[in-house]
Amino acid sequence: MFAIAGPAMVANLTTPLIGIVSTTAIGRLGDATLLGGVAMASVLFDCMFWLFAFLRMSTVAFTAQSLGAGEASELRAILVRGFIVAALIGTGLIVLQIPLATLMLGAMGGSEGVTRAAKTYFTIRIWSAPLALGNYVVLGWLIGQARAKLALGTQIAINLINMAATMLLVLVFDFGIAGAAIAAVIAEAAGLLLGVVIARRLQGTLTVPRATLFDRAKLMRMLAVNRDIMIRTASLITAFLFFTAQGARAGDMTLAANAVLNNFLLISAFFLDGLANAAEQLCGRAYGARNRNAFAGAVRLVLIWGFAFAVAVAAVFALFGTSFIDIMTASTEVRRIARDYLPFVVFAPLLGVFAFAYDGVYIGATWARDMRNLMVLSLLVFLAAWFALRSFGNAGLWGALLAHYAARGGLEALRYPVLLRKSFAT
């Protein structure tokens, strides 16, 4: 498990670094409007690309299940199908960039200056869409084969290139917010090129017979699972977009402070999701092999060690959170507000770890329909909690977010025994 989870943790941890590096570089300029703009746009891209994270999730599950079922010849087809879907979706996002920018930035409710800065970043970085989604496919394909070290290497390469390009374009050549967006495009392109090279080295060729590639039964199953995961992810994104929009309406300083703290949530989420990646691979492989004991054993390991890591992450945030805030922004007011709400970030991993762990289990077993339904219910819990706590302002907003974390894990835990019995009944 740790052979998969260890590298996957680091790989997942680097995923939000494109937005974090952009936020940090712009934050060093000391302009709260620019910081709010890049933070708002980065959240939009995190959420927009996250909506299509089924490309990674389903690729992990299908790849692992194929290995468990002894269908190694299907691996190449899974990868190429994923690339085709990524290219179609990415191209669609580029074509629709103007209405998307108008709709999404308008819905965020930021000030005129923040919205203008965010639009500059958005209209450049949107060109990375097919590349970023293609990288999701590569990442899922490698993790599904338990090749977590290769996945880690690819993610590290993407983010090293992004860091270097961002610092060069923003802080040296003074390209400002446009430089941060250009750096993101360069990094995603380099990462996808590296991923294709790795895939060809592993498979020899990426050519797939047309009949195999477009096998009707496999295509329909892929589309059904992807549809349900997409709806599940859309519900999750709705909660975080609502959270960001409410912060924006509280003013530029609160928006910027919440954006800084949101990076903590992303770090903890992707870190803890490393164990979920192990669950996806191990549970998927056990599910494909119809091995109930191996499946249940993987679930127990992920839950136990997930909680241990959640405690460790919470301790790091409690001890070093103020220092991390100071690194991410030079604004005194933004620092002060972010410190006020740091305790909520400390408790987030402890409440959310079971959500991440069970997500991995559900994805590995392709229990996508149930995961979809439970996530929609969790969204309703979040909205109800916000309505009840809205009089507490930004503190109430953070409290509702923690309630959402708790609902996700709790509901999936309650449903798990039923699904386990049904899936291994024969």
Residue, then its C-alpha position, 0 to 999 in steps of 0.5 A: m500500500f505504501a509503495i503506491a501511497g507514498p509517491a502518490m501523496v507527493a504527486n497529489l501534493t504537487t497538483p495544486l502547486i500551479g495555482i499556489v506558485s502563481t498566488t505566491a509570486i503575485g502575492r510578493l508584488g504586494d497588490a491585494t487586487l492582483l492577488g485576489g484576481v489570480a487567486m479567484a482565477s486559480v480557484l476557477f481552474d482548480c474547480m473547472f479541471w476538477l470537474f473533469a477529474f473523472l478522467r483520472m479517477s475512472t482511468v485508475a479504476f479501469t486500469a486496476q480492474s483490468l490488471g486484476a482480471g488479467e486483461a493487460s492487453e486492455l491497458r493501451a486502449i484505456l489510455v488512448r480512450g482517455f486521451i480522446v476524451a481529454a482532447l474533446i473536452g479541452t478543445g470545447l473549453i477553449v472554444l467556449q472560453i469567452p462565455l465561460a469567463t463571463l459567466m464564471l467570473g461574474a458569478m464570483g462577485g469580485s470587485e472590478g479590479v479583481t475581476r479584470a485581473a482574473k480575466t487576464y489570467f483566465t484567457i491565457r491559461i484556458w489554452s492549457a485545458p487539453l494538456a492538463l486533462g491529458n495529464y489527468v489521464v496519464l496520472g490515472w493510468l500510471i497509478g492504476q498500474a501501481r507505477a506511482k514513482l513514475a506518476l510522481g516524477t511526471q508531476i514533479a517535472i510539471n511543477l518544477i517547470n511551472m515554478a521556474a517559468t513563473m518566477l522568471l516571467v513574473l518576478v524577473f521579466d515583470f509580465g505580471i499576472a499574464g506571466a503566471a498564466i503563460a507559465a502554467v501553459i508551458a508546464e502542462a505542455a511539458g508534462l503531457l509530452l513527458g507522459v506520452v514518452i513514458a507510456r510509449r516506453l512502457q507499451g512499445t506503441l500507443t496504436v490500438p485496433r479500431a475495434t478494440l478502441f471503440d468496443r461498445a460495451k467498454l465505451m458505454r461502461m466508461l461513459a456511465v461511470n464518468r457521468d456519475i463521477m462528473i455529477r459527484t464532482a460537480s456537487l463537490i465543486t458547487a460547495f467550494l465555488f459557493f464558499t469562494a463566492q461568499g468570501a468574495r462578497a465579504g470584500d477583497m481582503t477576506l477573499a484574498a485571505n480565504a484564497v490563501l487558506n484554501n491552498f492549505l485545504l488543497i494541500s491537505a486534500f491532495f496529500l490525504d488523497g494519496l492513500a485514496n489513490a492506493a485504495e483506488q488501485l488496490c480495491g480496483r485490482a481486488y474487485g477485478a479479481r473478485n477477491r473480497n478479503a483483499f478488498a476489505g483488507a485494503v479498506r481497513l489499511v487506508l482508514i487506519w493510516g488515513f487517520a494517522f496522516a490526518v493527525a500529522v497534517a493537522a499538527v503541521f498546520a497548527l505549528f507552522g500555519t502562520s509562517f506559511i501564511d506570511i510566505m504566501t502574502a506580503s499584505t499585513e491585512v490579509r495575513r491578519i484575517a487569514r490567521d483569524y480563521l486558521p483553526f478551521v483549516v487545522f480541523a479540516p483534515l481530521l473531519g475530511v480524512f474519511a471522505f477521501a479514504y472512502d472516495g478511493v474505495y468507491i472509485g476503485a470498485t466503480w460504485a459511481r452511482d452511489m458516490r454521486n447520490l451521497m455527494v449530492l446529499s452532502l451538498l444539501v448538508f453544506l447549504a443547510a449548515w451555511f443557512a443556519l450559521r450565516s449570521f456568524g459571517n466568514a466563521g459561519l461559512w468555514g463552519a459549514l465547509l467543515a460540516h460538508y467534510a463530515a457529511r461526505g465521510g459519514l454517509e459513505a461509511l454508512r453505505y459501505p457495508v451494503l455495497l460490499r455485500k452486494s458486490f461480492a455476493t457471488 
